Amino acid sequence: MIGSWQDNFRTRIPSLRGFVQRVLGDRRNLAYDMLPLFASPGARSFVAQGLASLGSKTVEFMPSAQARIWHTQLEREGIVPAIPAVPEDQVATLRRYFENIPCLDPYRAHLGSFTFDAPASPETNMGYYDAAQILAAPGALDLFNDPIVLETAELYLGCKPLIDNIGAWWSYPGRPAAKGTQRYHRDLDSFAGFKLFIYLTDVDTDAGPHVFMKGSHLSALLPTGRACSDEAVHANFGADNEIAITGTAGSRFIADTFGFHKGLLPGQGRRLLLTAQYNVNASPHLPPSPSLLRRGGYDADINRLIMKR
């Protein structure tokens, strides 16, 4: 197993010189590039606790009863499959916004941008938006700063979280094969954290639901950082622990994505998803400098990767 983590490290960082250059270019790469060497739950937890001890904390922190319930379920199973939905009118506004701005195929960026309903290629599985586009979406910042989600994150991490690695993308049906995050994998983005997922379209069993293997966030089984087959994941964790999250537009859930997960390739219909990650340490997935001007009403520590202080 250790060898597998070392192989993942070498894949991420092909040379010492490249590693040094990446860290000098963006210090967030120091922790990110070392993650494959600390990929067991025990090692991750040890480092995360050390980072949390240095992190900011809410003065007189008094989390709600709901946050405590979500925290307990997240610790035990790795996922809270249903939290209160986003109101229909807000979902409709967000969906219209994303339908009217261009997106990109992350695996074929050279094809250029396209509208959500005209993918760049018949083999384009997903159409992604960048961080600036997402942060400009009406109400997105408020959704990312949901007080109970932030309370849950502080309980889970032991310090205030960093809102990080925000995402929004379409998943397209009828493609010949699953790609990237449509195959079972673990996320190696932070030493500790979880993601908030928001469906902006209706998602049934044939529309690309998020699939999660309950309890796998606590296990060192299987190599990390690489896609794994359904058969391998089921054999190691039990098919009865697999959960597929369906729901109407506006449905929300949170998951520790160190646990094995994937977004199924839709059989029909386009799926639009909005996400944000709540980390104990910064990943290099956002631009190195925040793009938003400081705004009142938002915690400066929690939002420091997306908002100027």
Residue pairs with C-beta under 8 A, 6 or more apart in sequence:
1 40
1 220
1 223
4 223
4 224
5 36
5 37
5 39
5 40
5 223
5 224
5 225
6 36
6 37
7 223
8 36
8 39
8 188
8 223
8 224
8 225
8 226
9 33
9 34
9 36
9 37
11 36
11 225
12 33
12 36
12 225
13 19
13 22
13 33
19 29
19 33
22 29
22 33
23 29
23 30
23 33
26 284
26 288
28 281
28 282
28 283
28 284
28 288
29 284
31 190
31 191
31 281
31 282
32 189
32 283
32 284
35 44
35 188
35 189
35 190
35 191
36 188
36 224
36 225
38 44
38 46
38 47
38 191
39 186
39 188
39 220
39 224
39 225
40 220
41 217
41 218
41 219
41 220
41 258
42 220
44 191
44 192
44 258
45 192
47 191
48 157
48 158
48 191
48 192
48 280
48 281
49 158
51 159
51 191
51 192
51 280
51 281
52 157
52 158
52 159
52 192
52 280
53 158
53 159
54 159
55 157
55 158
55 159
55 160
55 280
56 159
56 160
56 301
57 154
57 159
57 160
58 154
58 160
61 154
63 71
63 151
63 152
63 154
63 155
64 148
64 151
66 148
67 148
67 151
67 152
67 155
68 155
70 80
70 83
70 148
70 152
70 254
71 152
71 155
71 156
73 79
73 80
74 80
74 152
74 156
74 194
74 254
74 255
74 256
75 156
76 215
77 214
77 215
78 212
78 213
78 214
78 215
78 216
78 217
78 218
78 255
78 256
78 258
78 259
79 212
79 214
79 243
79 253
79 254
79 255
79 256
79 259
80 253
80 254
80 255
81 212
81 243
81 245
81 253
82 245
82 247
82 251
82 252
82 253
83 148
83 149
83 252
83 253
83 254
84 252
85 247
85 248
85 250
85 251
85 252
86 94
86 143
86 198
86 250
86 252
87 250
88 249
88 250
90 138
90 139
90 250
91 200
91 249
91 250
92 249
93 138
93 139
94 137
94 138
94 139
94 140
94 200
94 274
95 200
95 201
95 249
95 272
97 137
97 138
98 116
98 129
98 137
98 168
98 170
98 200
98 272
99 115
99 116
99 117
101 129
101 133
102 113
102 114
102 115
103 113
103 114
103 115
103 116
103 127
103 128
103 129
103 169
103 170
104 112
104 113
104 114
104 120
104 127
104 128
104 130
105 111
105 114
105 119
105 120
105 121
105 124
105 125
105 126
105 127
105 128
106 126
106 128
106 180
107 124
107 125
107 126
107 179
107 180
108 120
108 121
108 123
108 124
111 120
111 121
111 124
112 120
114 120
114 124
114 127
116 127
116 170
116 270
116 272
117 270
119 127
119 172
122 175
123 175
123 176
124 172
124 175
125 171
125 172
125 175
125 178
125 179
125 180
125 182
125 265
126 169
126 170
126 171
126 172
126 179
126 180
126 182
127 169
127 170
127 172
128 167
128 168
128 169
129 167
129 168
129 169
131 166
131 286
131 287
131 291
131 306
132 287
132 291
133 168
134 140
134 166
134 167
134 168
134 274
135 141
135 166
135 291
135 292
135 306
137 168
137 274
140 166
140 274
141 292
141 295
141 298
141 303
141 306
143 196
143 198
143 274
143 276
144 163
144 166
144 196
144 276
145 163
145 298
145 299
145 302
145 303
146 196
149 196
149 254
149 278
150 160
150 161
150 278
150 299
150 302
152 254
153 160
153 161
153 193
153 194
153 278
154 160
154 161
156 192
156 193
156 194
156 256
156 278
157 192
157 193
157 278
157 279
157 280
158 280
159 280
160 299
160 301
160 302
161 193
161 278
161 279
161 280
161 302
162 278
162 279
162 280
162 281
162 282
162 301
162 302
162 304
162 305
163 276
163 277
163 278
163 302
163 303
163 305
163 306
164 189
164 190
164 193
164 276
164 277
164 278
164 279
164 282
164 283
164 285
164 286
164 305
165 189
165 195
165 275
165 276
165 277
165 279
165 283
165 285
165 286
166 275
166 276
166 277
166 286
166 306
167 273
167 274
167 275
167 276
168 200
168 272
168 273
168 274
168 275
169 272
169 273
170 270
170 271
170 272
171 182
171 208
171 263
171 265
171 266
171 270
171 271
171 273
172 266
172 270
173 207
173 208
173 265
173 266
173 267
173 268
173 269
173 270
174 266
174 267
174 268
175 265
177 265
178 262
178 264
178 265
180 227
181 262
181 263
182 208
182 262
182 263
182 264
182 265
183 227
183 228
183 229
183 262
184 211
184 213
184 227
184 228
184 229
184 230
184 232
184 233
184 260
184 261
184 262
185 225
185 226
185 227
185 228
185 260
185 261
185 262
186 216
186 224
186 225
186 257
186 258
186 259
186 260
186 261
187 195
187 257
187 258
187 261
188 224
188 225
188 258
189 257
189 277
189 279
189 283
189 285
190 277
190 279
190 280
190 281
190 282
190 283
191 280
191 281
192 279
192 280
193 256
193 277
193 278
193 279
193 280
194 254
194 255
194 256
194 257
194 277
194 278
195 254
195 255
195 256
195 257
195 275
195 276
195 277
195 278
196 252
196 253
196 254
196 275
196 276
196 277
196 278
197 210
197 245
197 252
197 253
197 254
197 255
197 273
197 274
197 275
198 250
198 251
198 252
198 273
198 274
198 275
199 247
199 248
199 249
199 250
199 251
199 252
199 271
199 272
199 273
200 249
200 250
200 272
200 273
200 274
201 207
201 249
201 269
201 270
201 271
201 272
202 247
202 248
202 249
202 269
203 209
203 210
203 245
203 246
203 247
203 248
203 251
203 271
204 246
205 244
205 246
206 266
206 267
206 268
206 269
207 246
207 266
207 267
207 268
207 269
207 271
208 263
208 264
208 265
208 266
208 267
208 269
208 271
209 244
209 245
209 246
209 263
209 264
210 244
210 245
210 253
210 255
210 261
210 262
210 263
210 264
210 273
211 242
211 243
211 244
211 245
211 261
211 262
211 263
211 264
212 242
212 243
212 245
212 255
212 259
212 260
212 261
213 233
213 237
213 241
213 242
213 243
213 259
213 260
213 261
214 237
214 241
214 242
214 243
214 259
215 237
215 241
215 259
216 233
216 237
216 241
216 259
216 260
217 256
217 258
217 259
218 259
219 236
219 237
221 236
221 237
222 228
222 232
222 233
222 236
222 260
224 258
228 260
233 242
233 260
234 242
237 260
244 264
245 251
245 253
255 261
257 277
263 271
263 273
277 283
277 285
282 305
286 305
286 306
290 304
290 305
290 306
290 307
290 308
290 309
291 306
292 303
292 306
292 307
292 308
293 307
293 308
294 300
294 307
294 308
294 309
295 307
298 307
300 307
300 309
